[in-house]
Amino acid sequence: MTLIRGLRVAGGHGRALTMRGMTTDLASPALQQRARALPKVLLHEHLDGGLRVGTLLELLRQRGIEPPAPDEAQLAAWFSANAHAGSLEKYLQGFALTIAAMAGLPALERVAFEAAEDARADGAVLAEFRIAPLLFEPYGISGEAAIEALLAGLARSALPSGLIVCALRHLPPAETTRAARLALAWRGRGVIAFDLAGAEFGFPPGGHAEALRLVRDGGLPLTLHAGEADVAERVVEAAHLGARRIGHGVRLVDALNDPARRHLVDEVRRLGVHLEVCPTSNVHTGAAASIAEHPITALWQAGVSLSFHTDNRLMSCVSFAEETATLLRETALTEADLLAMAGEAVGHSFLPEATRTQALAAITAAIRTV
């Protein structure tokens, strides 16, 4: 598939180019409207981190679980406080809530459907969602049943999408292998890739090499979290283990700025690896100091293939449109840059070629108007 990197337009902090070439104040409602209208490609969103606040509250009550706040506004504020606490531990607290709330087949289907619809409303032209299905086993839901319910939910949406099965890297390799076999059993039936997620530091991808080999040999693509809470070398390690995409990968910027390690950036480019960057989430988890200082700009300008994503809409209190607007408002990236990133994302999507071709057509058409 032909990628469409390039077609940059002059821009900078505080101003952007609209469809008709007119500049607009990036703090205005016009920016929000334009950000939502831009065609986008969502490659990195955890279903258990992206529930609607109202849905979470309703599901918790249905299961008899006391929510940490009594209504939607206060529950949203609770997640916002956790996101801005500057603590990965606080950020991750919400996942215990969401997993417990989702632990029913109708709930799993509903969450997947709503996630796809929310992405579509934000301008996504294709999406890939991920989750660790084995997390629901303690609630009496098998991995197979969880996947079936999630895929049923995604199928209800008009947005073309697929499911990525995650394993949690801090668990024993045998558990990763179980997740890998589950993913392979659903290959060609809606599961499009396999991922290692969870706490990164101290749990390198090489510790799960056997499961990753199993996935590769079974013909299922790999996208691995790396270079978020650990060093740039982990990005290259994951690539050498077969990952075609990297979740986050932002610590690669450290090698970009270090002549002795610059070869790591060169290797990522040589291998054609694509980074799934999640700017707002990276700020919340401490991987970046701010959006303005986020590595996405430097890595993009250095020629690294990457795109931007929300990671966890609920945990980071951000929509895809808001992520887009924030990048335009707080970095030197332009609309043309973001559209080119979307083109890169299409080229690295694990969805069928016909789906990618249709998405690329929408992005190409938008680029012509910038």
HELIX and SHEET records of a PDB file:
HELIX    1   1 PRO A   29  ALA A   37  1                                   9    
HELIX    2   2 LEU A   47  GLY A   49  5                                   3    
HELIX    3   3 VAL A   53  GLN A   62  1                                  10    
HELIX    4   4 GLU A   72  ALA A   83  1                                  12    
HELIX    5   5 LEU A   88  MET A  102  1                                  15    
HELIX    6   6 LEU A  105  ALA A  121  1                                  17    
HELIX    7   7 PRO A  133  TYR A  139  5                                   7    
HELIX    8   8 GLY A  143  ARG A  156  1                                  14    
HELIX    9   9 PRO A  173  ALA A  185  1                                  13    
HELIX   10  10 PRO A  205  HIS A  208  5                                   4    
HELIX   11  11 ALA A  209  ASP A  217  1                                   9    
HELIX   12  12 GLU A  233  HIS A  240  1                                   8    
HELIX   13  13 LEU A  252  LEU A  256  1                                   5    
HELIX   14  14 ARG A  262  LEU A  271  1                                  10    
HELIX   15  15 PRO A  279  HIS A  284  1                                   6    
HELIX   16  16 PRO A  295  GLN A  301  1                                   7    
HELIX   17  17 PHE A  320  GLU A  330  1                                  11    
HELIX   18  18 GLU A  335  GLY A  347  1                                  13    
HELIX   19  19 GLU A  353  THR A  369  1                                  17    
SHEET    1   A 2 ARG A  15  LEU A  17  0                                        
SHEET    2   A 2 THR A  23  ASP A  25 -1                                        
SHEET    1   B 4 LYS A  40  LEU A  42  0                                        
SHEET    2   B 4 ALA A 124  ILE A 131  1                                        
SHEET    3   B 4 SER A 161  LEU A 168  1                                        
SHEET    4   B 4 VAL A 191  ALA A 197  1                                        
SHEET    1   C 4 THR A 223  ALA A 226  0                                        
SHEET    2   C 4 ARG A 245  HIS A 248  1                                        
SHEET    3   C 4 HIS A 274  VAL A 277  1                                        
SHEET    4   C 4 LEU A 306  PHE A 308  1                                        
END                                                                             
